[in-house]
Amino acid sequence: MYIHIDLEAEEPIYTQLKNQIIAGVARKDLLLGESLPSVRSMASDLGINLHTVNKAYQQLKQEGFILIHRQRGVVINPEGIPQANDEYRKNLQKSLHPLIAEAVCRGVKEEEFNKMVKAIYEELNHIKEDHE
């Protein structure tokens, strides 16, 4: 899996890394049980601080995307990603609220916003189906 970090972006590097790993899982570029590089190796490969990688990995672990084993290293959760529950849905809505509010303020119409969301879902699902 190819990871691109934009050192000039406003988004923190650990968030970029975390989001790209999650997208890799969604696209099935990263499969359940597949190994990821160690913290040190990932940091070296990307040219970033190992604490940055560790922060991304710890968040992914908390959210159930990865497991960290002393012997096996870092792996995509072989049991699958935990499915959305009420708490996840509540947090999702909370995260979407400011994005939608800004879109409204900037004149993005609901239909246009929904098309963007649909396009992203189709992109991830289309690629997902190609891997199955």
C-alpha positions in Angstrom: 0.0 0.0 0.0 1.3 3.4 -0.9 1.1 6.1 1.7 1.6 9.8 0.8 2.2 12.3 3.6 1.8 16.0 2.8 4.1 17.8 5.1 2.6 21.1 4.1 -1.0 20.1 4.8 -2.9 21.6 7.7 -4.1 18.1 8.7 -1.7 16.6 11.3 0.6 13.9 9.9 -0.7 11.2 12.3 -4.2 11.9 11.1 -3.1 11.6 7.4 -1.5 8.3 8.2 -4.4 7.0 10.1 -6.9 8.1 7.4 -4.9 6.5 4.6 -4.7 3.2 6.5 -8.4 3.2 7.1 -9.0 4.0 3.4 -6.7 1.1 2.5 -8.8 -1.2 4.5 -12.0 0.1 2.9 -10.6 -0.4 -0.6 -9.2 -3.8 0.4 -5.7 -2.7 -0.3 -5.0 -3.9 3.2 -6.7 -7.2 4.1 -7.7 -8.5 7.5 -4.7 -10.1 9.2 -2.2 -8.3 6.9 0.9 -7.0 8.5 1.8 -3.3 8.6 5.4 -2.1 9.1 6.6 -1.6 12.6 6.4 1.9 14.1 10.2 2.4 13.5 10.1 1.0 10.0 7.0 3.1 8.9 8.6 6.2 10.4 11.8 5.5 8.5 10.0 4.8 5.2 7.9 8.0 5.4 10.7 10.2 6.8 8.6 11.1 9.9 9.0 10.9 13.7 8.3 7.5 15.2 6.1 9.1 17.8 3.9 10.3 15.0 3.5 6.8 13.6 2.9 5.5 17.2 0.1 8.0 17.7 -1.6 7.0 14.5 -1.2 3.3 15.4 -2.5 3.8 18.9 -5.6 5.5 17.6 -6.2 2.8 15.0 -5.8 0.2 17.8 -8.3 2.0 20.0 -10.8 2.1 17.1 -10.4 -1.6 16.4 -8.6 -1.4 13.0 -5.3 -2.9 14.1 -3.9 -5.2 16.7 -0.4 -4.8 18.0 1.3 -8.1 19.0 4.7 -8.4 20.6 5.6 -11.4 18.3 3.5 -10.8 15.2 3.9 -7.0 15.1 1.2 -4.7 13.8 -1.7 -6.3 11.8 -5.0 -5.3 10.4 -7.6 -6.7 12.9 -8.0 -10.3 11.6 -11.4 -10.6 13.2 -12.7 -7.7 11.2 -13.4 -4.0 11.9 -16.0 -3.4 14.6 -19.3 -2.5 13.0 -21.0 0.8 13.6 -23.0 1.1 16.8 -25.1 3.9 18.3 -22.0 5.6 19.8 -20.1 5.5 16.5 -23.1 6.9 14.6 -23.4 9.7 17.2 -19.7 10.6 16.8 -20.0 10.4 13.0 -22.9 12.8 13.0 -20.9 15.1 15.4 -17.9 15.0 12.9 -20.1 15.7 9.9 -22.0 18.6 11.4 -19.2 21.2 11.1 -18.3 20.0 7.6 -21.9 20.3 6.4 -22.3 23.7 8.2 -19.3 25.0 6.4 -20.5 23.6 3.1 -23.9 25.4 3.7 -22.1 28.7 4.5 -20.0 28.4 1.3 -23.1 27.8 -0.9 -22.7 24.0 -1.5 -26.2 22.7 -2.2 -27.5 19.6 -0.5 -27.7 17.8 -3.8 -24.1 18.6 -4.7 -22.9 17.5 -1.2 -24.9 14.3 -1.5 -23.3 13.6 -4.9 -19.8 14.0 -3.4 -20.6 11.6 -0.6 -22.1 9.1 -3.1 -19.1 9.3 -5.3 -16.8 8.5 -2.4 -18.9 5.5 -1.4 -19.0 4.3 -5.0 -15.2 4.7 -5.3 -14.5 2.7 -2.2 -17.2 0.0 -2.9 -16.2 -0.4 -6.6 -12.6 -1.0 -5.7 -13.7 -3.3 -2.9 -15.8 -5.4 -5.2 -12.9 -5.7 -7.6 -10.8 -7.3 -4.9 -13.4 -9.9 -3.9 
